[in-house]
Amino acid sequence: MVRRTGAALASCDVTDTTPATPPDAEPDPRRPLAGRTALVTGAASGIGRAVAQRLAAAGAELLLVDLDADRLAGVAEALGAEALACDLGDADAVAALGLRRRRVDVLVNNAGLQHVAPVEDFDPERFALIHRVMLHAPFLLARDVLPGMYERGWGRLVHLTSAHGHRASAYKAAYVSAKHGLEGLSKVIAVEAAGRGVTSNTVAPGYVRTPLVEGQVADQARRHGIGEDEVLERVMLARTPVKRLVEPAEVAELVAYLCGPHTDSITGASHHLDGGWTAT
């Protein structure tokens, strides 16, 4: 079963959202992203929603992207953001966002989906879809927003990868390879953007407490006939020294830090929030 959380739009009216006043030379430490515009994908729930809330608190104007138009509209209304319901698996829909004509100072590539099967049984269409949403779309979005960032001399790209961007798990060929690819894409952008005021980094969490993961815990508990706490410790977190799920707010806090002041030299790096998984 494929569960899809990422997404965007087949067609839309595009208008310039450049803030009326430029960002302050000396950012307000309480609102360091005031005057900046941030685009967050997969923003209707989970990590994406937490990131959107945190960036809004930092003063950013928000463009929120997700496949789930109804849920996205609710999040956008609560945050005073603009909702862009869009299928990131469709390159034409991504192009229809018209981001080359819009101001985007911060890009957070978060949208993702999962499918579990051994390689010999893995549906090629599912494999391709996961790569389109989780690797090709981040490339297309970065390609569209980088020229404006270069012109303004400032930009932040943060890509949500995973411990699976550094480690492998059986039956997750598409997810693991897409996350590894996104780690590489981020590094290439960081090298190309060096000296232009633009940084590119990844945030690589372990299992995060999202509706998708909580559903997996419940399914595993029923399948194995054990409690959910036991599923976490013995199955999902077996390779993780810290035996708990990462909270979305923890991820959002690190994303916000990477988008804030005093981070010009932090680029091309992968930042782990995995409870020590990749240390073992």
VODOZA-800709 format. One line per 5 residues: their letters; for each residue x, y, z of N, C-alpha, C. Coordinates in nm, 2 decimals. Layout:
N
a> X Y Z X Y Z X Y Z ~ ...
END
This chain:
280
mvrrt> 0.08 -0.12 0.00 0.00 0.00 0.00 0.09 0.12 0.00 ~ 0.06 0.22 -0.09 0.13 0.34 -0.09 0.05 0.45 -0.01 ~ 0.12 0.52 0.07 0.06 0.63 0.15 0.14 0.75 0.10 ~ 0.06 0.85 0.05 0.12 0.97 -0.01 0.09 1.09 0.08 ~ 0.19 1.16 0.12 0.17 1.28 0.20 0.22 1.40 0.13
gaala> 0.29 1.39 0.02 0.34 1.51 -0.04 0.25 1.57 -0.14 ~ 0.26 1.68 -0.18 0.21 1.75 -0.29 0.18 1.87 -0.37 ~ 0.11 1.91 -0.50 0.09 2.04 -0.56 -0.02 2.06 -0.67 ~ -0.02 2.13 -0.77 -0.14 2.18 -0.85 -0.12 2.17 -1.00 ~ -0.23 2.14 -1.06 -0.22 2.12 -1.21 -0.22 2.26 -1.28
scdvt> -0.29 2.36 -1.22 -0.29 2.49 -1.28 -0.33 2.59 -1.17 ~ -0.28 2.71 -1.18 -0.31 2.81 -1.07 -0.28 2.95 -1.13 ~ -0.34 3.05 -1.07 -0.31 3.18 -1.10 -0.19 3.22 -1.01 ~ -0.08 3.28 -1.07 0.04 3.31 -1.00 0.05 3.46 -0.99 ~ 0.08 3.50 -0.87 0.11 3.65 -0.85 0.23 3.66 -0.77
dttpa> 0.30 3.78 -0.79 0.42 3.81 -0.72 0.39 3.83 -0.57 ~ 0.46 3.76 -0.48 0.44 3.77 -0.34 0.56 3.84 -0.27 ~ 0.64 3.92 -0.34 0.75 3.98 -0.28 0.71 4.07 -0.17 ~ 0.77 4.06 -0.05 0.72 4.14 0.06 0.74 4.29 0.03 ~ 0.65 4.37 0.09 0.65 4.51 0.07 0.78 4.58 0.12
tppda> 0.84 4.52 0.22 0.97 4.57 0.27 1.07 4.47 0.27 ~ 1.20 4.50 0.24 1.30 4.40 0.24 1.34 4.35 0.37 ~ 1.40 4.23 0.38 1.44 4.18 0.52 1.53 4.27 0.59 ~ 1.52 4.28 0.72 1.61 4.37 0.79 1.75 4.33 0.79 ~ 1.84 4.43 0.78 1.99 4.40 0.79 2.02 4.33 0.91
epdpr> 1.96 4.37 1.03 1.98 4.31 1.15 1.85 4.24 1.20 ~ 1.84 4.11 1.18 1.71 4.04 1.20 1.67 4.06 1.35 ~ 1.54 4.07 1.37 1.49 4.06 1.51 1.51 3.92 1.56 ~ 1.58 3.90 1.67 1.60 3.76 1.71 1.47 3.69 1.74 ~ 1.36 3.76 1.77 1.24 3.69 1.79 1.17 3.65 1.66
rplag> 1.20 3.72 1.55 1.14 3.70 1.42 1.25 3.71 1.31 ~ 1.34 3.62 1.32 1.46 3.63 1.23 1.43 3.61 1.08 ~ 1.31 3.56 1.05 1.27 3.54 0.91 1.17 3.64 0.86 ~ 1.15 3.75 0.94 1.06 3.86 0.89 1.10 3.91 0.76 ~ 1.01 3.93 0.67 1.05 3.97 0.53 1.09 3.87 0.44
rtalv> 1.10 3.74 0.49 1.14 3.63 0.40 1.01 3.55 0.36 ~ 1.02 3.49 0.25 0.91 3.40 0.21 0.96 3.25 0.20 ~ 0.89 3.16 0.27 0.93 3.02 0.28 0.83 2.93 0.21 ~ 0.87 2.84 0.13 0.79 2.74 0.07 0.82 2.61 0.14 ~ 0.71 2.54 0.18 0.73 2.41 0.25 0.64 2.31 0.18
tgaas> 0.69 2.20 0.14 0.62 2.09 0.08 0.57 1.99 0.18 ~ 0.46 1.92 0.15 0.41 1.82 0.25 0.37 1.89 0.37 ~ 0.31 2.00 0.36 0.28 2.09 0.47 0.15 2.07 0.54 ~ 0.07 1.97 0.50 -0.07 1.95 0.55 -0.07 1.88 0.68 ~ 0.04 1.81 0.71 0.04 1.72 0.84 0.19 1.69 0.87
gigra> 0.20 1.63 0.99 0.33 1.58 1.03 0.44 1.68 1.04 ~ 0.56 1.64 0.99 0.68 1.72 0.99 0.65 1.85 0.91 ~ 0.59 1.85 0.80 0.57 1.97 0.72 0.49 2.07 0.79 ~ 0.38 2.03 0.86 0.30 2.12 0.93 0.38 2.18 1.05 ~ 0.45 2.10 1.12 0.53 2.15 1.23 0.64 2.25 1.18
vaqrl> 0.70 2.22 1.06 0.80 2.32 1.01 0.73 2.45 0.97 ~ 0.61 2.44 0.91 0.53 2.56 0.87 0.50 2.64 0.99 ~ 0.46 2.58 1.10 0.42 2.65 1.22 0.55 2.72 1.28 ~ 0.66 2.65 1.28 0.78 2.71 1.33 0.83 2.83 1.25 ~ 0.83 2.81 1.12 0.88 2.92 1.03 0.78 3.04 1.04
aaaga> 0.65 3.02 1.06 0.56 3.13 1.07 0.59 3.20 1.20 ~ 0.62 3.13 1.31 0.66 3.19 1.44 0.79 3.27 1.42 ~ 0.87 3.23 1.33 1.00 3.31 1.30 0.98 3.43 1.21 ~ 0.85 3.45 1.17 0.82 3.57 1.09 0.81 3.55 0.94 ~ 0.83 3.43 0.89 0.82 3.41 0.75 0.68 3.42 0.69
elllv> 0.67 3.47 0.57 0.55 3.45 0.49 0.56 3.31 0.43 ~ 0.44 3.24 0.42 0.45 3.10 0.39 0.37 3.07 0.26 ~ 0.43 2.99 0.18 0.37 2.92 0.07 0.37 2.77 0.10 ~ 0.25 2.71 0.11 0.24 2.57 0.16 0.19 2.48 0.05 ~ 0.26 2.37 0.03 0.23 2.28 -0.08 0.20 2.14 -0.03
dldad> 0.09 2.08 -0.08 0.06 1.95 -0.04 -0.05 1.89 -0.14 ~ -0.06 1.76 -0.15 -0.15 1.70 -0.24 -0.29 1.70 -0.18 ~ -0.31 1.70 -0.04 -0.43 1.70 0.03 -0.49 1.84 0.04 ~ -0.57 1.88 -0.06 -0.61 2.02 -0.07 -0.69 2.07 0.05 ~ -0.78 1.98 0.10 -0.87 2.02 0.21 -0.79 2.04 0.34
rlagv> -0.71 1.94 0.37 -0.63 1.95 0.49 -0.53 2.07 0.49 ~ -0.47 2.09 0.37 -0.38 2.20 0.35 -0.45 2.33 0.37 ~ -0.57 2.35 0.32 -0.64 2.47 0.34 -0.66 2.51 0.48 ~ -0.69 2.41 0.57 -0.70 2.43 0.71 -0.57 2.48 0.77 ~ -0.46 2.42 0.74 -0.33 2.46 0.79 -0.30 2.60 0.75
aealg> -0.32 2.63 0.62 -0.29 2.76 0.56 -0.37 2.87 0.63 ~ -0.50 2.84 0.65 -0.59 2.94 0.71 -0.54 2.97 0.85 ~ -0.50 2.87 0.93 -0.46 2.89 1.07 -0.33 2.97 1.07 ~ -0.25 2.96 0.97 -0.12 3.03 0.97 -0.12 3.16 0.89 ~ -0.23 3.19 0.83 -0.23 3.30 0.74 -0.14 3.29 0.62
aeala> -0.13 3.16 0.57 -0.04 3.13 0.46 -0.12 3.11 0.33 ~ -0.05 3.10 0.22 -0.11 3.07 0.09 -0.10 2.92 0.06 ~ -0.21 2.85 0.03 -0.21 2.71 0.00 -0.20 2.69 -0.15 ~ -0.11 2.59 -0.18 -0.09 2.55 -0.32 -0.11 2.40 -0.33 ~ -0.23 2.36 -0.36 -0.26 2.22 -0.37 -0.20 2.17 -0.50
cdlgd> -0.10 2.07 -0.49 -0.03 2.03 -0.60 0.03 1.89 -0.59 ~ 0.03 1.82 -0.70 0.08 1.68 -0.71 0.23 1.69 -0.75 ~ 0.32 1.67 -0.66 0.46 1.68 -0.69 0.51 1.57 -0.77 ~ 0.43 1.47 -0.79 0.47 1.36 -0.88 0.44 1.39 -1.03 ~ 0.39 1.51 -1.05 0.36 1.56 -1.19 0.44 1.68 -1.22
adava> 0.54 1.66 -1.31 0.63 1.77 -1.34 0.56 1.89 -1.40 ~ 0.45 1.87 -1.47 0.38 1.98 -1.53 0.31 2.06 -1.42 ~ 0.26 1.99 -1.31 0.20 2.06 -1.20 0.30 2.14 -1.13 ~ 0.42 2.09 -1.11 0.53 2.17 -1.05 0.56 2.29 -1.13 ~ 0.57 2.28 -1.26 0.60 2.39 -1.34 0.49 2.50 -1.33
alglr> 0.36 2.45 -1.32 0.25 2.54 -1.31 0.25 2.63 -1.19 ~ 0.33 2.59 -1.09 0.34 2.68 -0.97 0.41 2.81 -1.00 ~ 0.48 2.82 -1.11 0.54 2.94 -1.16 0.64 3.00 -1.06 ~ 0.72 2.92 -1.00 0.80 2.97 -0.89 0.92 3.06 -0.94 ~ 0.95 3.05 -1.07 1.05 3.15 -1.12 1.00 3.29 -1.12
rrrvd> 0.87 3.31 -1.11 0.82 3.44 -1.11 0.77 3.49 -0.97 ~ 0.81 3.40 -0.87 0.77 3.44 -0.73 0.89 3.45 -0.65 ~ 0.88 3.52 -0.54 0.99 3.53 -0.44 0.98 3.41 -0.34 ~ 1.09 3.33 -0.34 1.10 3.22 -0.24 1.24 3.24 -0.19 ~ 1.25 3.27 -0.06 1.38 3.28 0.01 1.42 3.15 0.08
vlvnn> 1.33 3.07 0.12 1.35 2.95 0.19 1.27 2.84 0.12 ~ 1.34 2.73 0.09 1.27 2.61 0.03 1.29 2.49 0.13 ~ 1.19 2.43 0.17 1.19 2.32 0.26 1.13 2.20 0.18 ~ 1.21 2.11 0.13 1.16 1.99 0.06 1.13 1.88 0.16 ~ 1.01 1.86 0.19 0.97 1.76 0.29 0.88 1.65 0.24
aglqh> 0.80 1.67 0.14 0.70 1.58 0.10 0.75 1.44 0.07 ~ 0.68 1.34 0.11 0.73 1.20 0.08 0.62 1.10 0.09 ~ 0.65 0.98 0.06 0.56 0.86 0.07 0.64 0.74 0.08 ~ 0.58 0.63 0.11 0.65 0.50 0.14 0.58 0.39 0.07 ~ 0.65 0.29 0.03 0.60 0.16 -0.02 0.70 0.05 0.02
vapve> 0.65 -0.06 0.07 0.73 -0.16 0.12 0.71 -0.29 0.04 ~ 0.82 -0.34 -0.01 0.82 -0.47 -0.09 0.96 -0.51 -0.12 ~ 0.98 -0.64 -0.14 1.12 -0.69 -0.18 1.14 -0.64 -0.32 ~ 1.27 -0.62 -0.36 1.30 -0.57 -0.49 1.24 -0.65 -0.60 ~ 1.24 -0.78 -0.59 1.18 -0.86 -0.70 1.03 -0.84 -0.72
dfdpe> 0.96 -0.79 -0.62 0.82 -0.77 -0.63 0.78 -0.62 -0.63 ~ 0.88 -0.54 -0.63 0.85 -0.39 -0.62 0.79 -0.34 -0.75 ~ 0.68 -0.28 -0.74 0.61 -0.23 -0.86 0.69 -0.12 -0.92 ~ 0.74 -0.13 -1.05 0.82 -0.02 -1.11 0.75 0.11 -1.11 ~ 0.62 0.12 -1.12 0.55 0.24 -1.12 0.55 0.31 -0.98
rfali> 0.54 0.23 -0.88 0.55 0.28 -0.74 0.69 0.34 -0.72 ~ 0.79 0.26 -0.77 0.93 0.30 -0.75 0.95 0.44 -0.82 ~ 0.90 0.45 -0.94 0.92 0.58 -1.02 0.84 0.69 -0.95 ~ 0.72 0.67 -0.90 0.64 0.77 -0.83 0.72 0.82 -0.71 ~ 0.77 0.73 -0.63 0.84 0.77 -0.51 0.96 0.86 -0.55
hrvml> 1.03 0.82 -0.65 1.15 0.91 -0.70 1.10 1.04 -0.75 ~ 0.99 1.04 -0.82 0.94 1.17 -0.88 0.91 1.27 -0.76 ~ 0.84 1.22 -0.66 0.80 1.30 -0.55 0.91 1.34 -0.46 ~ 1.00 1.25 -0.43 1.10 1.27 -0.33 1.24 1.31 -0.38 ~ 1.27 1.30 -0.51 1.40 1.34 -0.56 1.38 1.43 -0.69
hapfl> 1.30 1.39 -0.78 1.28 1.48 -0.90 1.21 1.61 -0.87 ~ 1.11 1.61 -0.79 1.04 1.73 -0.75 1.13 1.83 -0.67 ~ 1.21 1.78 -0.57 1.30 1.87 -0.51 1.40 1.93 -0.60 ~ 1.45 1.86 -0.70 1.53 1.91 -0.80 1.46 2.02 -0.88 ~ 1.34 1.99 -0.93 1.26 2.09 -1.01 1.24 2.22 -0.92
lardv> 1.20 2.20 -0.80 1.17 2.32 -0.71 1.30 2.40 -0.69 ~ 1.41 2.33 -0.66 1.54 2.40 -0.64 1.58 2.48 -0.77 ~ 1.56 2.41 -0.88 1.59 2.47 -1.01 1.52 2.60 -1.04 ~ 1.39 2.60 -0.99 1.31 2.72 -1.01 1.34 2.84 -0.91 ~ 1.37 2.80 -0.79 1.39 2.91 -0.69 1.53 2.96 -0.68
lpgmy> 1.63 2.88 -0.73 1.77 2.93 -0.71 1.80 3.05 -0.79 ~ 1.76 3.08 -0.91 1.79 3.20 -0.98 1.76 3.33 -0.90 ~ 1.64 3.33 -0.84 1.60 3.44 -0.76 1.68 3.46 -0.63 ~ 1.71 3.34 -0.57 1.80 3.35 -0.45 1.94 3.40 -0.49 ~ 1.99 3.36 -0.60 2.12 3.41 -0.64 2.11 3.56 -0.67
ergwg> 2.01 3.60 -0.73 1.99 3.75 -0.77 1.98 3.83 -0.64 ~ 1.91 3.78 -0.54 1.90 3.86 -0.41 2.02 3.84 -0.32 ~ 2.10 3.74 -0.35 2.22 3.71 -0.26 2.19 3.65 -0.13 ~ 2.08 3.58 -0.12 2.04 3.51 0.00 1.94 3.40 -0.02 ~ 1.96 3.29 0.04 1.86 3.18 0.03 1.90 3.06 0.12
rlvhl> 1.80 2.98 0.15 1.82 2.87 0.24 1.73 2.75 0.18 ~ 1.80 2.64 0.15 1.74 2.52 0.11 1.76 2.41 0.22 ~ 1.65 2.35 0.27 1.66 2.25 0.36 1.58 2.13 0.31 ~ 1.64 2.01 0.30 1.58 1.90 0.25 1.56 1.79 0.36 ~ 1.44 1.75 0.38 1.42 1.65 0.48 1.45 1.51 0.42
tsahg> 1.56 1.45 0.47 1.59 1.32 0.42 1.55 1.22 0.53 ~ 1.65 1.15 0.58 1.61 1.04 0.68 1.74 0.97 0.72 ~ 1.74 0.90 0.83 1.85 0.81 0.86 1.86 0.71 0.74 ~ 1.75 0.69 0.67 1.76 0.61 0.55 1.83 0.67 0.43 ~ 1.87 0.80 0.45 1.96 0.86 0.35 2.10 0.82 0.37
hrasa> 2.13 0.75 0.48 2.26 0.71 0.52 2.27 0.56 0.55 ~ 2.16 0.50 0.58 2.15 0.36 0.61 2.04 0.29 0.52 ~ 2.05 0.16 0.51 1.95 0.09 0.43 1.86 0.00 0.52 ~ 1.74 -0.02 0.48 1.65 -0.12 0.54 1.59 -0.21 0.43 ~ 1.57 -0.33 0.46 1.51 -0.42 0.36 1.37 -0.37 0.32
ykaay> 1.34 -0.40 0.20 1.20 -0.38 0.14 1.17 -0.23 0.12 ~ 1.27 -0.14 0.13 1.24 0.00 0.11 1.33 0.06 0.00 ~ 1.34 -0.01 -0.12 1.44 0.02 -0.22 1.41 0.16 -0.27 ~ 1.29 0.20 -0.30 1.26 0.33 -0.36 1.29 0.44 -0.26 ~ 1.24 0.42 -0.14 1.26 0.53 -0.03 1.40 0.55 0.00
vsakh> 1.47 0.44 0.02 1.62 0.45 0.06 1.70 0.51 -0.05 ~ 1.68 0.47 -0.18 1.75 0.53 -0.29 1.72 0.67 -0.31 ~ 1.59 0.71 -0.30 1.55 0.85 -0.31 1.61 0.94 -0.21 ~ 1.61 0.89 -0.08 1.67 0.97 0.02 1.83 0.98 0.01 ~ 1.89 0.88 -0.04 2.03 0.89 -0.07 2.06 0.99 -0.18
glegl> 1.97 0.98 -0.28 1.99 1.08 -0.39 1.97 1.22 -0.35 ~ 1.87 1.25 -0.26 1.85 1.38 -0.21 1.96 1.43 -0.13 ~ 2.03 1.34 -0.05 2.15 1.38 0.02 2.26 1.43 -0.08 ~ 2.27 1.36 -0.19 2.37 1.40 -0.30 2.33 1.53 -0.37 ~ 2.20 1.54 -0.40 2.16 1.67 -0.46 2.18 1.79 -0.37
skvia> 2.16 1.78 -0.25 2.18 1.89 -0.15 2.33 1.93 -0.16 ~ 2.42 1.83 -0.16 2.56 1.86 -0.16 2.60 1.93 -0.29 ~ 2.55 1.89 -0.40 2.58 1.96 -0.53 2.53 2.10 -0.53 ~ 2.41 2.12 -0.48 2.36 2.26 -0.47 2.45 2.35 -0.38 ~ 2.49 2.29 -0.27 2.58 2.36 -0.17 2.71 2.41 -0.24
veaag> 2.77 2.32 -0.32 2.89 2.35 -0.39 2.87 2.46 -0.49 ~ 2.76 2.44 -0.57 2.74 2.54 -0.68 2.70 2.68 -0.62 ~ 2.63 2.68 -0.50 2.58 2.80 -0.44 2.69 2.87 -0.36 ~ 2.80 2.81 -0.33 2.90 2.87 -0.24 2.94 3.01 -0.29 ~ 2.94 3.10 -0.19 2.98 3.24 -0.22 2.87 3.32 -0.27
rgvts> 2.75 3.27 -0.29 2.63 3.35 -0.34 2.53 3.38 -0.23 ~ 2.56 3.34 -0.10 2.47 3.37 0.01 2.36 3.27 0.02 ~ 2.38 3.16 -0.05 2.27 3.05 -0.05 2.33 2.92 0.01 ~ 2.26 2.86 0.10 2.31 2.74 0.16 2.21 2.62 0.13 ~ 2.26 2.50 0.14 2.18 2.38 0.11 2.22 2.28 0.21
ntvap> 2.13 2.23 0.29 2.16 2.13 0.40 2.04 2.03 0.40 ~ 2.07 1.91 0.46 1.97 1.82 0.49 1.95 1.80 0.64 ~ 1.83 1.76 0.67 1.79 1.72 0.81 1.75 1.57 0.80 ~ 1.81 1.48 0.87 1.80 1.34 0.86 1.75 1.28 0.99 ~ 1.61 1.28 1.01 1.56 1.22 1.13 1.55 1.07 1.12
gyvrt> 1.53 1.01 1.24 1.49 0.87 1.24 1.34 0.86 1.23 ~ 1.28 0.77 1.30 1.13 0.75 1.29 1.07 0.87 1.37 ~ 0.98 0.95 1.31 0.92 1.06 1.36 0.78 1.03 1.40 ~ 0.73 1.09 1.51 0.59 1.07 1.55 0.49 1.14 1.45 ~ 0.46 1.08 1.34 0.37 1.13 1.25 0.25 1.03 1.23
plveg> 0.14 1.08 1.17 0.03 0.98 1.15 0.07 0.86 1.07 ~ 0.16 0.88 0.98 0.21 0.76 0.90 0.28 0.66 0.98 ~ 0.37 0.71 1.06 0.45 0.62 1.15 0.37 0.56 1.26 ~ 0.28 0.63 1.32 0.19 0.58 1.42 0.10 0.47 1.37 ~ 0.06 0.49 1.24 -0.02 0.38 1.18 0.06 0.26 1.15
qvadq> 0.19 0.27 1.12 0.28 0.16 1.10 0.30 0.08 1.24 ~ 0.31 0.16 1.34 0.33 0.10 1.48 0.20 0.01 1.51 ~ 0.09 0.07 1.49 -0.04 -0.01 1.52 -0.05 -0.13 1.43 ~ -0.01 -0.12 1.31 -0.02 -0.24 1.22 0.08 -0.35 1.26 ~ 0.20 -0.31 1.30 0.30 -0.41 1.34 0.25 -0.47 1.47
arrhg> 0.19 -0.40 1.56 0.14 -0.45 1.69 0.04 -0.56 1.66 ~ -0.05 -0.53 1.57 -0.16 -0.63 1.54 -0.10 -0.75 1.47 ~ 0.00 -0.73 1.38 0.06 -0.84 1.31 0.14 -0.93 1.39 ~ 0.21 -0.88 1.49 0.30 -0.96 1.58 0.23 -1.00 1.71 ~ 0.11 -0.94 1.74 0.05 -0.98 1.86 0.12 -0.93 1.98
igede> 0.18 -0.81 1.97 0.25 -0.75 2.08 0.20 -0.60 2.10 ~ 0.24 -0.54 2.21 0.20 -0.41 2.24 0.28 -0.31 2.15 ~ 0.22 -0.19 2.14 0.29 -0.08 2.06 0.42 -0.04 2.11 ~ 0.43 -0.03 2.25 0.56 0.00 2.30 0.67 -0.10 2.27 ~ 0.63 -0.23 2.27 0.72 -0.34 2.23 0.76 -0.33 2.08
vlerv> 0.66 -0.29 2.00 0.69 -0.27 1.86 0.80 -0.16 1.84 ~ 0.79 -0.05 1.91 0.89 0.05 1.90 1.03 0.00 1.94 ~ 1.03 -0.06 2.05 1.17 -0.10 2.10 1.23 -0.22 2.02 ~ 1.15 -0.32 1.99 1.20 -0.44 1.93 1.20 -0.44 1.78 ~ 1.12 -0.36 1.72 1.11 -0.36 1.57 1.16 -0.23 1.51
mlart> 1.09 -0.12 1.53 1.12 0.00 1.46 1.24 0.07 1.51 ~ 1.27 0.06 1.64 1.38 0.13 1.70 1.49 0.03 1.75 ~ 1.49 -0.09 1.68 1.59 -0.19 1.72 1.73 -0.14 1.71 ~ 1.76 -0.06 1.60 1.90 -0.01 1.58 1.92 0.12 1.64 ~ 1.83 0.18 1.71 1.84 0.31 1.77 1.86 0.31 1.92
pvkrl> 1.98 0.36 1.96 2.00 0.36 2.11 1.90 0.44 2.19 ~ 1.85 0.55 2.14 1.74 0.62 2.21 1.61 0.57 2.17 ~ 1.54 0.50 2.26 1.42 0.42 2.23 1.30 0.50 2.23 ~ 1.29 0.60 2.15 1.17 0.68 2.14 1.16 0.74 2.00 ~ 1.04 0.78 1.96 1.02 0.85 1.83 1.07 0.99 1.84
vepae> 1.11 1.04 1.73 1.15 1.19 1.73 1.02 1.26 1.71 ~ 1.01 1.38 1.78 0.89 1.46 1.77 0.90 1.56 1.66 ~ 0.79 1.58 1.58 0.80 1.68 1.47 0.85 1.81 1.51 ~ 0.82 1.86 1.63 0.87 1.99 1.68 1.02 1.99 1.68 ~ 1.09 1.88 1.72 1.23 1.87 1.72 1.29 1.90 1.58
vaelv> 1.23 1.83 1.48 1.27 1.85 1.34 1.25 1.99 1.30 ~ 1.14 2.05 1.33 1.11 2.19 1.29 1.20 2.29 1.35 ~ 1.25 2.26 1.47 1.34 2.35 1.54 1.47 2.36 1.47 ~ 1.52 2.24 1.43 1.65 2.24 1.35 1.64 2.30 1.22 ~ 1.53 2.28 1.15 1.50 2.34 1.02 1.51 2.49 1.03
aylcg> 1.44 2.54 1.13 1.43 2.69 1.16 1.57 2.74 1.18 ~ 1.65 2.67 1.26 1.78 2.72 1.29 1.87 2.73 1.16 ~ 1.86 2.63 1.08 1.93 2.63 0.95 1.89 2.74 0.86 ~ 1.77 2.79 0.88 1.72 2.90 0.79 1.74 3.04 0.85 ~ 1.79 3.04 0.97 1.81 3.17 1.04 1.94 3.23 1.03
phtds> 1.97 3.34 1.11 2.10 3.41 1.10 2.21 3.33 1.15 ~ 2.33 3.37 1.11 2.46 3.31 1.16 2.48 3.17 1.11 ~ 2.42 3.14 1.00 2.44 3.00 0.94 2.50 3.00 0.80 ~ 2.56 3.11 0.76 2.62 3.12 0.63 2.72 3.01 0.60 ~ 2.79 2.96 0.70 2.90 2.87 0.68 2.85 2.72 0.70
itgas> 2.72 2.71 0.73 2.66 2.57 0.74 2.60 2.53 0.61 ~ 2.67 2.46 0.53 2.62 2.42 0.40 2.68 2.29 0.36 ~ 2.60 2.21 0.28 2.65 2.08 0.23 2.66 1.98 0.34 ~ 2.59 2.00 0.45 2.59 1.91 0.57 2.46 1.84 0.58 ~ 2.47 1.72 0.65 2.36 1.64 0.69 2.35 1.64 0.84
hhldg> 2.23 1.68 0.89 2.22 1.70 1.04 2.12 1.58 1.09 ~ 2.17 1.50 1.17 2.10 1.38 1.22 2.02 1.40 1.34 ~ 1.90 1.36 1.34 1.81 1.36 1.46 1.75 1.21 1.46 ~ 1.84 1.12 1.49 1.80 0.98 1.47 1.82 0.90 1.60 ~ 1.84 0.96 1.71 1.86 0.89 1.84 1.98 0.80 1.84
gwtat> 2.08 0.84 1.76 2.20 0.76 1.76 2.21 0.64 1.66 ~ 2.10 0.63 1.58 2.09 0.52 1.48 2.22 0.51 1.39 ~ 2.26 0.62 1.33 2.37 0.62 1.24 2.50 0.62 1.31 ~ 2.50 0.62 1.44 2.63 0.61 1.52 2.66 0.46 1.54 ~ 2.57 0.37 1.52 2.59 0.23 1.55 2.64 0.16 1.43
END
